Amino acid sequence: FRVFNLGNTSPVPVSELVAILEKLLKVKAKKKILPMPRNGDVKFTHANISLAYRDLGYRPTIDLETGLRKFVKWYLEFYSSGSNKKGSW
């Protein structure tokens, strides 16, 4: 078995991710901004897709907002149907 990282190679701040989700879901997030810990965390990170590129020819082509828009649409449709109702916004 092999695990592939299928992210994007461009770092995105968490604040930008949250802002996009707020817009797509039409809700305001309840944020609690904390200072960065001195040890054990990083200011930013991004996906290393070299293995996925080498073995699968993977190259990300969809930007974060487009991908999140598609995911949110799927999620809301999937969980709004009667048989799959496990949670809601």
C-alpha positions, -999 to +999 in steps of 0.1 A: +000+000+000+011+036-006-003+069+006-001+099-017-003+135-007-027+151-032-026+187-019-013+218-036+023+230-034+013+266-027+009+275+011-024+290+021-029+307+055-056+291+077-073+326+078-078+324+040-092+289+042-117+300+069-127+331+049-134+310+018-155+286+038-174+314+055-183+328+021-193+295+006-213+284+036-228+319+043-219+316+080-195+335+102-169+313+119-164+315+157-127+322+158-103+321+187-069+334+175-041+321+197-004+330+196+019+306+179+035+282+204+072+284+208+077+247+200+059+221+181+041+241+153+050+257+120+040+290+105+031+274+072+031+241+054+023+228+020+020+194+003+049+176-011+034+160-042+067+146-057+057+110-051+022+115-066+037+133-096+063+106-101+040+076-097+007+090-110+016+121-130-004+142-106-004+179-111-029+201-092-050+221-115-078+234-093-073+264-070-084+261-033-116+281-036-128+261-066-120+228-048-137+240-017-168+251-036-171+217-052-166+199-019-192+221+000-217+215-028-212+178-026-212+178+012-245+198+015-262+177-012-250+144+004-260+152+039-292+169+031-307+138+016-329+118+040-309+085+040-275+102+046-285+127+073-257+125+098-251+162+105-260+196+093-248+232+095 
